[in-house]
Amino acid sequence: MAVAAGHAAAGDVAAGRGDAAGYAFWSRDTVRFSDVDRYRHINNVAIATYCESGRVEYAEALWPGSTAGEGAGWVIVRLTVTFLAQAHYPGRVDIGTRVERVGRTSCTIGQGVFKDGRCFATSEGVLVWLDLADGGGPTPFPPDLAARLAAESETPALHNTGGAAA
């Protein structure tokens, strides 16, 4: 599912975030009445929340326990959301999530947010690995996690049995 070039940031189009085929991992959320403005448009805060839901679910699938807030785990240091189209209440959204870049202590997560088979927003999140037992600063990924992230960045393969493809 391609996104019209006139409606998206060049980086998102180049990265293919608006293409559902680029994701193996899917999460699902419900559009709540509180997620919309008076015109029933899904608002920007709700879209960031959908991205968070998908990102956290993905992070837990990659490394169970990593979002518990104890010991070592993820923190988000940057989130960029690109709004591509209007989406409306009611319904559900499907969030595709994947690893796009891996560093020594951080990785970039790309996402597409879809409703009724159409991508209406994309996001790029930078996550940093911290270890509270080691002062709480950025720390290198454990070797097994680094290998898993590298594999996912090359070929997204992690699936979520609870989610749905767009």
Number of C-alpha atoms within 10 A of each C-alpha: 14 13 18 10 12 9 13 19 13 11 11 23 18 11 12 20 27 29 20 24 13 18 25 18 24 27 26 20 16 13 20 13 15 11 19 19 13 8 9 15 16 22 17 16 11 15 22 17 13 20 29 18 15 24 24 16 19 23 20 15 15 15 15 12 15 19 16 11 13 12 14 22 24 24 16 15 10 11 16 12 17 18 18 21 13 13 22 17 17 15 13 15 24 26 30 32 32 29 25 21 16 20 13 13 17 22 23 19 21 26 31 30 30 23 18 12 13 21 27 23 26 28 22 23 21 20 21 22 22 24 18 15 10 11 9 13 13 19 18 15 22 12 9 10 13 18 13 14 23 18 15 19 18 12 15 18 13 18 16 15 9 9 17 16 17 23
